[in-house]
Structures are given as structure tokens and as C-alpha cells.
Amino acid sequence: TPTGTICAGNLLRESTAPCQADPLVLLNYNAGLSLTNTISPGTHQLQVTGYHQDPDAPPVTSLQLWTSTDGGTTWQPARVTGGWNGAFTVTYAVPASGTNGYVSIKAQASDAAGNDITQEIDNAYAIAAAPASSVRTGSRR
């Protein structure tokens, strides 16, 4: 049992077994969103970092990621690069039309010991509306 850790089973006197952090794989996403928490149509990069609660757990070594802009009806595979120290760069495209207005994310990651996570985030963030075309008003002389 790590120093400073209180195990609920020990505290409640239901167990005397040592406790430890489970080797849960967790994912942190940085989508580089605007100040309004949106993303514009086009090609983008998403930074994904895999990590554990236990700092001594094996490193996250693989990531696959798909995006959907139609509410999860279809999924497009994204290009994943990197992986050093659990940090990955994901490149994906957001179309200008034919979307439900949001980007959804599906990810699968695993560490060197085979612990893994599959995560789906529906409507993770909004797609910014295309700016309205400039329309001049008034008369020409």
C-alpha cells in the first residue's frame, strides 16, 4: 500500500489486503478549440495523452482514433503519430457541410502490459458555423 493511501476495505475492517491503484488507462484530449469551444471546418490536430493513476504503470504505447461529424452514423479513421511517453498527435478533417454540427471521438489505447481503454465521446465539441458571405447593401453610383 503506497504511503499516505487509505484503503476503504482496511478502514472499514472488511479487508487486510494491501491496496494499490488499478492499471487504468486514461486519456487526456487537447483539441485546440477556439475561445467559443468550437472548431472550424478543415484539417486539424488533436493532442491525446495516455496516462495512468499509478505513476509506475507501463507507458501507453498505442492509440487508434476515429471521428464522426454525423452523430456516430459513420466513423472516419484519423492519422495517429507519435506515442513517445504516451503523447500522440492525431490529424483529422472536419467537412464544411453534411454534419450534425459536432465532432464525436472514438478512441482505443493500450499500454505495454496490455491494459487498454475504449472510449467514445458523442458530440465532443461543436463545429463553428461558416461565416455568412458579405452582402453589400445600398445603391451603387
C-alpha positions as CSV (number, residue, x, y, z in Angstrom):
1,T,0.0,0.0,0.0
2,P,1.5,3.3,-1.0
3,T,2.4,5.7,1.9
4,G,-0.5,8.1,2.6
5,T,-3.1,5.9,0.9
6,I,-6.2,4.9,2.9
7,C,-7.8,1.7,1.6
8,A,-11.5,1.6,2.2
9,G,-11.5,-2.1,2.9
10,N,-8.9,-1.6,5.6
11,L,-10.6,1.4,7.1
12,L,-13.9,-0.4,7.3
13,R,-12.2,-3.5,8.6
14,E,-13.6,-5.6,5.7
15,S,-10.1,-6.5,4.4
16,T,-6.5,-6.6,5.4
17,A,-5.2,-7.0,1.9
18,P,-2.9,-4.3,0.6
19,C,-4.4,-1.9,-1.9
20,Q,-3.0,-0.4,-5.0
21,A,-4.0,1.8,-7.9
22,D,-5.6,-0.3,-10.7
23,P,-3.7,0.0,-14.0
24,L,-6.4,2.0,-15.6
25,V,-5.5,3.7,-18.9
26,L,-6.8,7.2,-19.1
27,L,-6.9,9.7,-22.0
28,N,-6.5,13.4,-22.0
29,Y,-7.6,15.4,-25.1
30,N,-6.5,18.8,-26.3
31,A,-8.4,19.8,-29.4
32,G,-7.1,23.3,-29.8
33,L,-10.6,24.8,-29.7
34,S,-11.4,28.4,-30.2
35,L,-12.4,30.7,-27.3
36,T,-16.0,29.6,-28.0
37,N,-15.1,25.9,-27.7
38,T,-15.7,25.3,-31.4
39,I,-13.6,24.1,-34.3
40,S,-13.8,25.3,-37.9
41,P,-14.1,23.1,-41.0
42,G,-10.8,21.9,-42.3
43,T,-7.8,19.8,-41.2
44,H,-7.0,19.8,-37.5
45,Q,-4.7,18.2,-35.0
46,L,-5.8,16.7,-31.7
47,Q,-3.3,16.1,-29.0
48,V,-4.1,12.9,-27.0
49,T,-2.0,11.8,-24.0
50,G,-2.5,8.4,-22.4
51,Y,-1.6,8.0,-18.8
52,H,-2.4,6.0,-15.6
53,Q,-3.3,6.8,-12.0
54,D,-0.3,4.8,-10.9
55,P,2.9,6.6,-12.0
56,D,4.8,3.3,-12.0
57,A,2.5,1.7,-14.6
58,P,3.8,0.8,-18.0
59,P,3.6,3.5,-20.7
60,V,0.7,3.9,-23.1
61,T,2.1,2.7,-26.4
62,S,-0.7,2.6,-28.9
63,L,-3.7,4.7,-30.0
64,Q,-6.3,4.4,-32.7
65,L,-8.8,7.2,-33.2
66,W,-11.8,7.8,-35.3
67,T,-14.0,10.9,-35.7
68,S,-17.6,11.4,-36.7
69,T,-19.4,14.5,-37.8
70,D,-22.8,12.9,-38.3
71,G,-23.7,11.8,-34.8
72,G,-21.8,8.5,-34.9
73,T,-23.5,7.1,-38.0
74,T,-20.2,6.9,-39.8
75,W,-16.6,7.0,-38.4
76,Q,-13.5,8.2,-40.2
77,P,-10.1,6.9,-39.2
78,A,-7.7,9.6,-38.2
79,R,-3.9,9.6,-38.7
80,V,-2.1,9.0,-35.4
81,T,1.6,9.8,-35.0
82,G,4.0,9.9,-32.0
83,G,3.4,7.8,-29.0
84,W,6.6,8.7,-27.0
85,N,5.7,8.9,-23.3
86,G,2.0,8.3,-24.1
87,A,1.7,11.5,-26.2
88,F,0.1,11.2,-29.6
89,T,-0.8,13.7,-32.4
90,V,-4.0,12.9,-34.3
91,T,-4.7,14.6,-37.7
92,Y,-8.3,14.6,-38.9
93,A,-10.6,16.5,-41.2
94,V,-13.9,18.4,-40.5
95,P,-16.1,18.8,-43.6
96,A,-17.7,22.2,-44.3
97,S,-21.2,20.6,-44.9
98,G,-23.2,17.5,-44.2
99,T,-22.5,17.4,-40.5
100,N,-24.7,17.4,-37.4
101,G,-22.7,20.4,-36.1
102,Y,-20.4,18.4,-33.8
103,V,-17.3,16.3,-33.8
104,S,-17.6,12.9,-32.0
105,I,-14.5,10.9,-31.0
106,K,-13.9,7.2,-30.6
107,A,-10.5,6.1,-29.2
108,Q,-8.8,2.9,-28.4
109,A,-5.5,2.9,-26.5
110,S,-3.3,0.3,-24.7
111,D,-0.2,0.2,-22.6
112,A,2.9,-2.0,-22.8
113,A,1.3,-4.5,-20.4
114,G,-1.9,-4.9,-22.5
115,N,-4.2,-2.8,-20.3
116,D,-6.5,-0.8,-22.5
117,I,-9.4,1.6,-22.9
118,T,-12.1,2.1,-25.5
119,Q,-13.8,5.5,-25.2
120,E,-16.5,7.2,-27.2
121,I,-17.3,10.8,-26.7
122,D,-20.5,11.8,-28.5
123,N,-20.7,15.4,-29.7
124,A,-17.3,16.2,-28.0
125,Y,-17.3,19.8,-29.4
126,A,-19.1,21.9,-31.8
127,I,-18.2,22.8,-35.4
128,A,-18.3,26.6,-35.9
129,A,-20.8,27.8,-38.4
130,A,-19.3,29.0,-41.7
131,P,-19.2,32.8,-41.8
132,A,-22.1,34.4,-43.7
133,S,-21.0,35.8,-47.1
134,S,-20.6,39.5,-47.1
135,V,-23.6,41.2,-48.7
136,R,-23.5,44.8,-49.6
137,T,-26.5,46.9,-49.1
138,G,-27.2,50.2,-50.6
139,S,-27.1,51.5,-54.1
140,R,-24.1,51.8,-56.5
141,R,-23.4,55.1,-58.1
